[in-house]
Amino acid sequence: MTRATRFAAISGIVSLVYFVFLLGILPVPLLSKSVADEILPTLPWWVLVSTGAYLLFSVGWGIFHFNDVPQAHEDLLLVRSDHNLRQDIKTAKDYLRERGVTVD
């Protein structure tokens, strides 16, 4: 089962259970009807806001640790089949330095 299929299946099941509780077909266990009537309509907004906060945190964390992976640079150099890549990078850096661009 692919991730997309698994995500669709789980999302469908969660949505079905949510709508069964929201429409009052089954009572929500451990909650009174009045509490469930107040909480259930706001639940999708809570999920949306929580997901957005998580995604913003993930982007911020990735930006914060952006330069912490010097090994990745070497790995990329090893993956590339062009043996002159280091020379190409050196030539490009020299070219940019001649024009006043700070490279390092």
Backbone hydrogen bonds, N-H to C=O, Kabsch-Sander energy under -0.5 kcal/mol:
donor,donor_aa,acceptor,acceptor_aa,energy
6,R,2,T,-2.6
7,F,3,R,-3.0
8,A,4,A,-2.6
9,A,5,T,-2.5
10,I,6,R,-2.6
11,S,7,F,-2.8
12,G,8,A,-2.3
13,I,9,A,-2.2
14,V,10,I,-2.7
15,S,11,S,-2.5
16,L,12,G,-2.3
17,V,13,I,-2.5
18,Y,14,V,-2.5
19,F,15,S,-2.6
20,V,16,L,-2.1
21,F,17,V,-2.1
22,L,18,Y,-3.0
23,L,19,F,-2.4
24,G,21,F,-0.7
25,I,20,V,-1.7
26,L,20,V,-1.1
31,L,28,V,-1.3
36,A,32,S,-2.5
37,D,33,K,-2.3
38,E,34,S,-1.0
39,I,35,V,-2.2
40,L,36,A,-2.4
42,T,39,I,-0.9
43,L,39,I,-0.9
43,L,40,L,-0.8
46,W,42,T,-2.0
47,V,43,L,-2.3
48,L,44,P,-2.4
49,V,45,W,-2.8
50,S,46,W,-2.4
51,T,47,V,-2.4
52,G,48,L,-2.3
53,A,49,V,-2.4
54,Y,50,S,-2.3
55,L,51,T,-2.5
56,L,52,G,-2.4
57,F,53,A,-2.2
58,S,54,Y,-2.4
59,V,55,L,-2.3
60,G,56,L,-2.5
61,W,57,F,-2.8
62,G,58,S,-2.1
63,I,59,V,-2.2
64,F,60,G,-2.5
65,H,61,W,-1.8
66,F,63,I,-1.3
68,D,65,H,-1.2
72,A,69,V,-0.7
73,H,69,V,-0.7
74,E,70,P,-1.2
75,D,71,Q,-2.3
76,L,72,A,-2.4
77,L,73,H,-1.8
78,L,74,E,-1.9
79,V,75,D,-1.8
80,R,76,L,-1.6
83,H,81,S,-0.5
85,L,82,D,-1.1
88,D,84,N,-2.5
89,I,85,L,-2.6
90,K,86,R,-2.4
91,T,87,Q,-2.6
92,A,88,D,-2.4
93,K,89,I,-2.6
94,D,90,K,-2.5
95,Y,91,T,-2.4
96,L,92,A,-2.3
97,R,93,K,-2.6
98,E,94,D,-2.1
99,R,95,Y,-0.8
100,G,97,R,-1.7
101,V,96,L,-2.5
103,V,101,V,-0.6
